[in-house]
Amino acid sequence: MSNPRDEVKVGERIKLLREDKALSLDEVAKRSGISSSVLSQIENHMVSPPLGTLIRLAKAMGIPTGMFFSDQAESPFCLVRRDDRPVASRFASTEGLSYGYSYEALGFAKKNRKMEPFVVTLTEAEVPQTDLNQHAGEEFIFVLEGEIEVILGEASEILKEGDSIYYDSNIPHRVARHGDKEAKIVAVIWTGEEMIIF
């Protein structure tokens, strides 16, 4: 069994799960609204998807987002020790240019879950993210360390350690580090009842 702290190869997991569901690139692209060429780049580690894209792909395949981090969703509860969180970093390509954050899955072993919790670490981005994410559901963010900027449509808010925000994720949104220091947040995402898999 691999160490949960080993970096998760999200693209490989997406491809494996898509093939397990007997879905073509074109089918998943059509269902998710993500082009088949971008999906191919994700599966081949040329592009690393943000959480919003992972959510859309999971819904298109009818699986919980956490399955991109682990296939252990078999328990009625999920206890994750500090050193056992599966980690995925966002890189722009095989050259390893950083988008400025990594995420650690916290709910991957809970079956039939309605929420996806993550610890997200925000660092300096070598590839600035300018696009806003938008998907069904709701998101809750709590700042553990540092400062973040949350853009919601036309609004922009700076959150500091101990601050939180809860919003409908159908509002175009983006979360990024604010200032020069690393920031760490807890993000809990609910994408709707249709996400639940029995």
N, C-alpha and C positions, 0 to 999 in steps of 0.2 A: 504494500500500500504506500502511495506517495505521501510525503509530508504535506499537510494542509498549507504550510507557509510557502511551499514552492509556488512560483508564479503560475497562475492559471493561463493556459493558452486558449483564450476565449474563441478565437477564430476556428480552431480545431474542434472545439466543443460545438460550435454552431453548425459546422459542416456535418459532424457525426450525428447530431440530433436531427438535422434536416433529412439526412439519408435514412436514419432510423424510422422517420415518419413517412418515408417514400415520397418526399416532396422535391420537385425540381427547383433549381435556382429561380426560374421564371415564375413558378407558383408562389414561392415565398416573397419574391420581389413584388408581385402583383398584390398579394395580401397585405404586405407591410407598407407599401408605398416607397420602398427603397429600390433603386435600380438594380438590375441583375449584375451589372458591371461593378457597382459598389459592393454588393453582397459578395461577389467573387473575390474582390480585393480584401474584404474583411476575413473571409475564410482562408485566404492565402497570406495573412499577416502583413499585407501592404497598407492597410488602414485599420486602426483600432477604434471600435465604436464607442461613443458616449453612452451613458446609462439610458438616455431617451431612446436611442436606436436599439439597444438591447431589449428594452421593453416592447417596442414595436415588433421586433423579430420574434420575441417569445409569444406575443399574442397571435402573430401570424402562424406560428407553429402549434399553438394550443398548449403551451407549457409554461410553468412558472419561470420568471427571469432567473431565479437562483439556480436552475438546472444548467446554466452556462458556467457555473462555478463548481458544481458537484452533482453527482447522480444519486446522492444518498437521501432523497426525500422520502423516508420510510417511517418516521417517528411522529407521534402526536405532540412531541415537544422538541426543541432544539437548544441544547446547551453548547455554547461556543466559548472555550477558554481563550484568554488573551493571545496565546501563542498558536492557536488553531484556526485562525481566520484565513480562508482562501483569499489570496491577493491577486488582483489584476491591475496592471498599469496601462495607461493610455499612451500609445505612441503613434506618430503619424505614419510610420512606414517601417520597413525592414531596416532602415538606417537608424531607427531608434530615436528620432526627434520627439521630445516630450510635449504632450498637450497640457501638462501641468497638473495632472492628478492621477491618483491610483485609488482603487476601491477594494474594500474587504467585505465579503458577504457574511452576514450574521444569521440568516435564517435558512440556509441552504438545506438543512436536514429535516425541516418541519414539513410534513405532508399536508396537502390541502390548505396551504396558507393563502391568506388574502392580502398580506403585506410583504414587501421586500425591504428589509433593513440593511443598511450598509454603514461602515465607517469610511469616510472619504478624506484622503489627505490631498490638500491643494498646495502645489509648489509653483515655482517659476515656470511659465510655459515657453518653450522654444517655438511652438506653433500656436499663436494666439487663436482662441476660439471666438469666432464672431457670430456664428449662427445661433439662433434661439431654438430651443427644443419645445415641442408641443405634442402632447399625447393625452389620452383619456386618463382620468383618475385624479388623485390628490397626492401632495408631497408635504412632508414635515421635515424641517431641518433644525438642528440644535447645534450651536457652535461650541465645541469643546476647547479649542485653542485658536489663537490668532483672530484675524478679521476676514470677512468675506463680503463680496458685493453680490447682491441678488437683483437681477433685472427681471421685472414682471411687466410685460407689455411696454408701456411708456414710463413706468415707475422704476426707480433705482434706489435700493436701500443698502446701507452698510450695517452689517451685523458684527458684534463683538462677542468675546467669550461670555457664555451664559445667555445670549440672545437666541431667540427661535423665531421661525416663520412657518406658517401653514397655508398652503394655497392650492387652488385648482390647477392641475397641470395641463389643462387645455389652454391656459393663458401662455402665450409664448414666453419662455423663461431661459435664464442662464445663471449659473452660479460660478463664481471665480474668486480666487484669493484677492484680498485687498491689502496693499502695502507690500513690504519687502519680506515679511516673515511667513513661514509655512503656516497653514491653517488646517485644522482638523475638525470635521463635522460628523454628526450622526444624521443620516438621511433615511427616512422611511417613506417608501413609495407604495401606494395602492393604485392598481390599474383597473379595478372593476371586477365584478363578480365573474365575468367570463374567463378570468385568468385561472380560476380554481380547477385543478386536475384531480380526479379521484382515482 
